[in-house]
Amino acid sequence: MKEENIVYGINGPVITIKNTKTFSMMEMVYVGKDKLVGEVIGINEKFTTIQVYEETTGLKPGEQVLGTGTPMSLDLGPGILNNMFDGIERPLKAIEKKSGAFIERGCSVSSLDKDKLWDVTINVNVGDYLNPGFIYATCPETSVIVHKCMVPFGISGEVVSKMDNGNYKVDDVIVSIKDKKGNLHNLTLFQKWPIKTPRPIKNRLPLNIPLITGQRIIDTLFPIAKGGAAAIPGGFGTGKTMTQHQLAKWCDADIIVYVGCGERGNEMSQVLGEFSELIDPKSGKSMTERTVLIANTSNMPVAAREASIYTGITIAEYYRDMGYHVAIMADSTSRWAEALREISGRLEEMPAEEGFPAYLPSRLSEFYERAGRVDTISGKEGSVTIIGAVSPQGSDFSEPVTQNTKRFTRCFWALDKALAYARHYPAINWTSSYSEYFVDLDPWYYKNYGESFIKYRKKISSILHEEEKLMEIVKLIGADVLPDDQKLIIETARVIRVGFLQQNAFHKDDTFVPLSKQKKMMKVILYLHKKVKHLIKASVPISRVIEMGLFEKLIKIKYDVPNDNIDILDEYINDIDRSINDILKK
Amino acid sequence: MILNYVGAEEINGSLLVLDDVDNASYEEIVEIKMDNGKSRQGRIVQIEGKRVVIQVFEGTHSMSLSNTNTVLTGHPMELSLSEEILGRIFNGAGNPIDNLGKIFPKKKLNINGTPINPVSRVYPRNYINTGISTIDTLTTLIRGQKLPIFSGSGMKHNELAVQIARQAKIFGADENNFAIVFAAMGVKNDVANYFKTKFDESGVLQKVVMFLNLSNDPIIERILTPRCALTAAEYLAFEKDMHVLVIMTDMTSYAEALREFSSSKGEIPGRKGYPGYLYSDLASLYERAGMIKGKSGSVTQIPILTMPNDDITHPVPDLTGYITEGQVVLDRSLEKTGYYPPISVLPSLSRLMKDGIGKGYTREDHSPLANQLFASYAKVMDARALASVIGEEDLSDIDKQYISFGKMFEKKFVNQGFNEDRSINESLDLGWELLSLLPRQELDRVDDALLDLHYIKDKDSLFKSSKVDLLESNDENDDSDDIKDEE
């Protein structure tokens, strides 16, 4: 009999096995009598090193380690949506049923509900030749999303048998195909895919369609493309999670994958509660019908935290391959980087910057490169947009995770402590944030909202920029001494900041604002700016205009004008004309 | 079969290394008998084949390679629990030190606990009225929340914690289902005594469980202290249906103990020498706050930490802030001005507040009022910065109004007596009175309907009705106020 592989050393989540050659890198293993899930992360002549995704308390040397022969993989099939998983795709509700309110170790539950029946429609006939990625069956996964079963990569052949349309469980064989060598492959409703390997695509498409979020500062000033990658860095309390929640709720992706990586448990239960209450304006159904939650809270095992990001992106890619636009929110990637650091420390690897391992940048780039808008193997168009929160230690953006993330994302929404302290949300700082997608997206804005949209945006950002310069003077000598035309800049910038950039997530109209209203709001603000500028040239003091309360009125547009009746805004322009004429008459 | 291992291979700091040990399990508790008849406890922290590394709780002093006798207990660290723990005092490792004898356990629980399944959590929504204006109005404490106090050496964090503990119990929970678990880590003897005396004075001592690891106690025990305390809290909350308030002080000492232990194990240090797993370790404590579906009890945590050199970017406050649901930050300059509690309003935050206030919880106008107070007070800071450059005289009228608003805000709203218990309505009304000091058009976070209702036009009537006791504040500072005070 072959020699058994037994545990030799234990140090936190890292265990070692002596003198074995049976394991391969990244192989998934079961450790000990509790069958804790682990992964092989290092092999040398003497030792094989394994990281365990669960608590190792009580583990003894001499306990058995079983190999599975496959890398850490996910079960991909119907039942993923409207569900909540831990970092290694174990459904938390099933775990709750099994072990109660507290998560016990070695809790083995299957990822997909094996007993549930799905209403399957089969799209192939005997004799058809199927290539990888071909959609051979569909079933409604939730009330809004149709699940498409694709031939796994690496398999092709002729259909030799198929079942009739009807109700099937995920592991029922519904189609069998025979490849050229004569091997028979049974296709069920699900397939397996290793989490650390990107799923193949046909080719990448240019990123020229924006992901509409309904958040003014993002859509107007720092837009993100479908298939793009954005980073939201911010110290604690600056509203990273709130911004992520807003994007998840309102962005126009078909499917949302929300990864809570090393974050708070209460926050995840909040997401769960809020999303199920939230009615999706597009489908009229609950938001959870198109959402997957991956929750690996900060007190759950650290190695599973590292895996949770990969689990999330693999699920996102799987739905992308069906032809959906998927947005994945990773909150927060810093916790993931810290998990890498923690495990690297246990392996006694040579640390680079701030104790992070030297491979941090390559891991980050591998992750962000899995975003993209693509032609899928199944011949459809789909996209994965990554929005990653970064929690810089000490709120210092020069730390390694923020800096490296900056290199691999083209959108940077920097959250600002001072704005958050003044409860200006979203606290995205308009000076230090940027989006490189303008060039790619401008044709789309031009086509759909006209040249003026782009013009307004430029004007808005130039006013903000001028204000910033003026504020340096104001900070030294006060605003009173400025000439009137500069005072106007400060006033208009205030309207833009408070009336436009700041957005109230708890207000029914303000939480999501369509682009058409965003454009009109900009127009009204800039119209007033232009008019008052003329007045000042005609030597009318700006204080007279301020007394009229025109600026204040514009600030309240966001609350006063409902989203479905933006024509009221034309009335504002007439109003401005009338007031200005009044001033001139006097 | 119990095996004794005589002697040791190596002793390094608080670590004892044994060789040739069979059947040891990770994190198992061992008992080490010494030649002089005394015994100590330890925990297995690393295993390599038959070589095990043991962390000795009481320290390794007077141990030698030959005078020890180690017994494996076969289980991880457990705490004996029953309702009798209420009113008792334990050391950091969970052994009684009040000479009232051992606890007869109804249950023994692993002190490391297990993570609460996120789907089993109840999202906390019930607010706790602490009777402190700044906390109730601006950083509302919610039952099941973890809200740390970021303080510095010499500031009045202990007083604040005592006041919260004393006043918070009045609302929602009654005598029978309310308990306080107090964990002291590396604090001075008199601080521990202060808490004990104050709990006694307010008559709740019989509802308090104390775990004391004083500053001269072994640091390794300090790593166990919060775990014992939280295990006791979880037991009371989830098995005995009690509302438990856990006060843990001082988390910085805890983190330093962890650092000391990590470096003696020879681990690779992260930022400022703290181990790379500090975040996970702190999270394994803080995340034990919360509420669970189907259980009526709750665990609310108020950890206290002193920021070394008042630096909020120090790893301990920094990582804590990323895990906890907000923070209450104390400010030295307010403390120096003589204001109590010296809560620095702007960096303080309660993440769970938004869902636990407003209609049905506190009052409909709570959220806009809080936003407006924050926004206006942030402008006060700008005006002050300007005043420090050009002098208060040369400020514009509106900036001057902000300066005087700021002063009144700190004096009447932030400042309150140690024994003063303000109701939520009093605090909110006071907030509106303060906002009425500013011109109405400056209040851009509140819609007109609310302003019509609450904005006070008659400036002379301000602060007449409120019960603010001006004797407790510094009367000398009054001269600069625009408002005529009757007091």
Boltz contact constraints between the chains, C-beta under 6 A:
constraints:
  - contact:
      token1: [A, 8]
      token2: [B, 49]
      max_distance: 6.0
  - contact:
      token1: [A, 9]
      token2: [B, 47]
      max_distance: 6.0
  - contact:
      token1: [A, 9]
      token2: [B, 48]
      max_distance: 6.0
  - contact:
      token1: [A, 10]
      token2: [B, 26]
      max_distance: 6.0
  - contact:
      token1: [A, 10]
      token2: [B, 47]
      max_distance: 6.0
  - contact:
      token1: [A, 11]
      token2: [B, 46]
      max_distance: 6.0
  - contact:
      token1: [A, 56]
      token2: [B, 26]
      max_distance: 6.0
  - contact:
      token1: [A, 57]
      token2: [B, 26]
      max_distance: 6.0
  - contact:
      token1: [A, 57]
      token2: [B, 27]
      max_distance: 6.0
  - contact:
      token1: [A, 57]
      token2: [B, 76]
      max_distance: 6.0
  - contact:
      token1: [A, 58]
      token2: [B, 25]
      max_distance: 6.0
  - contact:
      token1: [A, 59]
      token2: [B, 26]
      max_distance: 6.0
  - contact:
      token1: [A, 60]
      token2: [B, 25]
      max_distance: 6.0
  - contact:
      token1: [A, 61]
      token2: [B, 47]
      max_distance: 6.0
  - contact:
      token1: [A, 84]
      token2: [B, 119]
      max_distance: 6.0
  - contact:
      token1: [A, 92]
      token2: [B, 117]
      max_distance: 6.0
  - contact:
      token1: [A, 92]
      token2: [B, 118]
      max_distance: 6.0
  - contact:
      token1: [A, 92]
      token2: [B, 119]
      max_distance: 6.0
  - contact:
      token1: [A, 93]
      token2: [B, 119]
      max_distance: 6.0
  - contact:
      token1: [A, 95]
      token2: [B, 117]
      max_distance: 6.0
  - contact:
      token1: [A, 96]
      token2: [B, 117]
      max_distance: 6.0
  - contact:
      token1: [A, 96]
      token2: [B, 119]
      max_distance: 6.0
  - contact:
      token1: [A, 96]
      token2: [B, 120]
      max_distance: 6.0
  - contact:
      token1: [A, 101]
      token2: [B, 117]
      max_distance: 6.0
  - contact:
      token1: [A, 101]
      token2: [B, 120]
      max_distance: 6.0
  - contact:
      token1: [A, 101]
      token2: [B, 292]
      max_distance: 6.0
  - contact:
      token1: [A, 102]
      token2: [B, 114]
      max_distance: 6.0
  - contact:
      token1: [A, 102]
      token2: [B, 116]
      max_distance: 6.0
  - contact:
      token1: [A, 103]
      token2: [B, 114]
      max_distance: 6.0
  - contact:
      token1: [A, 103]
      token2: [B, 115]
      max_distance: 6.0
  - contact:
      token1: [A, 103]
      token2: [B, 117]
      max_distance: 6.0
  - contact:
      token1: [A, 236]
      token2: [B, 321]
      max_distance: 6.0
  - contact:
      token1: [A, 236]
      token2: [B, 322]
      max_distance: 6.0
  - contact:
      token1: [A, 237]
      token2: [B, 349]
      max_distance: 6.0
  - contact:
      token1: [A, 265]
      token2: [B, 116]
      max_distance: 6.0
  - contact:
      token1: [A, 265]
      token2: [B, 118]
      max_distance: 6.0
  - contact:
      token1: [A, 265]
      token2: [B, 121]
      max_distance: 6.0
  - contact:
      token1: [A, 265]
      token2: [B, 287]
      max_distance: 6.0
  - contact:
      token1: [A, 268]
      token2: [B, 118]
      max_distance: 6.0
  - contact:
      token1: [A, 269]
      token2: [B, 118]
      max_distance: 6.0
  - contact:
      token1: [A, 269]
      token2: [B, 121]
      max_distance: 6.0
  - contact:
      token1: [A, 269]
      token2: [B, 123]
      max_distance: 6.0
  - contact:
      token1: [A, 270]
      token2: [B, 123]
      max_distance: 6.0
  - contact:
      token1: [A, 273]
      token2: [B, 123]
      max_distance: 6.0
  - contact:
      token1: [A, 295]
      token2: [B, 118]
      max_distance: 6.0
  - contact:
      token1: [A, 297]
      token2: [B, 118]
      max_distance: 6.0
  - contact:
      token1: [A, 298]
      token2: [B, 283]
      max_distance: 6.0
  - contact:
      token1: [A, 298]
      token2: [B, 287]
      max_distance: 6.0
  - contact:
      token1: [A, 298]
      token2: [B, 323]
      max_distance: 6.0
  - contact:
      token1: [A, 299]
      token2: [B, 115]
      max_distance: 6.0
  - contact:
      token1: [A, 299]
      token2: [B, 283]
      max_distance: 6.0
  - contact:
      token1: [A, 299]
      token2: [B, 284]
      max_distance: 6.0
  - contact:
      token1: [A, 299]
      token2: [B, 287]
      max_distance: 6.0
  - contact:
      token1: [A, 300]
      token2: [B, 115]
      max_distance: 6.0
  - contact:
      token1: [A, 302]
      token2: [B, 280]
      max_distance: 6.0
  - contact:
      token1: [A, 338]
      token2: [B, 279]
      max_distance: 6.0
  - contact:
      token1: [A, 341]
      token2: [B, 276]
      max_distance: 6.0
  - contact:
      token1: [A, 342]
      token2: [B, 276]
      max_distance: 6.0
  - contact:
      token1: [A, 342]
      token2: [B, 277]
      max_distance: 6.0
  - contact:
      token1: [A, 345]
      token2: [B, 268]
      max_distance: 6.0
  - contact:
      token1: [A, 345]
      token2: [B, 276]
      max_distance: 6.0
  - contact:
      token1: [A, 351]
      token2: [B, 268]
      max_distance: 6.0
  - contact:
      token1: [A, 355]
      token2: [B, 270]
      max_distance: 6.0
  - contact:
      token1: [A, 355]
      token2: [B, 276]
      max_distance: 6.0
  - contact:
      token1: [A, 391]
      token2: [B, 322]
      max_distance: 6.0
  - contact:
      token1: [A, 393]
      token2: [B, 318]
      max_distance: 6.0
  - contact:
      token1: [A, 394]
      token2: [B, 313]
      max_distance: 6.0
  - contact:
      token1: [A, 394]
      token2: [B, 318]
      max_distance: 6.0
  - contact:
      token1: [A, 421]
      token2: [B, 346]
      max_distance: 6.0
  - contact:
      token1: [A, 421]
      token2: [B, 378]
      max_distance: 6.0
  - contact:
      token1: [A, 422]
      token2: [B, 375]
      max_distance: 6.0
  - contact:
      token1: [A, 422]
      token2: [B, 378]
      max_distance: 6.0
  - contact:
      token1: [A, 423]
      token2: [B, 371]
      max_distance: 6.0
  - contact:
      token1: [A, 423]
      token2: [B, 374]
      max_distance: 6.0
  - contact:
      token1: [A, 423]
      token2: [B, 375]
      max_distance: 6.0
  - contact:
      token1: [A, 476]
      token2: [B, 389]
      max_distance: 6.0
  - contact:
      token1: [A, 478]
      token2: [B, 386]
      max_distance: 6.0
  - contact:
      token1: [A, 478]
      token2: [B, 390]
      max_distance: 6.0
  - contact:
      token1: [A, 480]
      token2: [B, 396]
      max_distance: 6.0
  - contact:
      token1: [A, 498]
      token2: [B, 444]
      max_distance: 6.0
  - contact:
      token1: [A, 552]
      token2: [B, 441]
      max_distance: 6.0
  - contact:
      token1: [A, 555]
      token2: [B, 444]
      max_distance: 6.0
  - contact:
      token1: [A, 559]
      token2: [B, 447]
      max_distance: 6.0
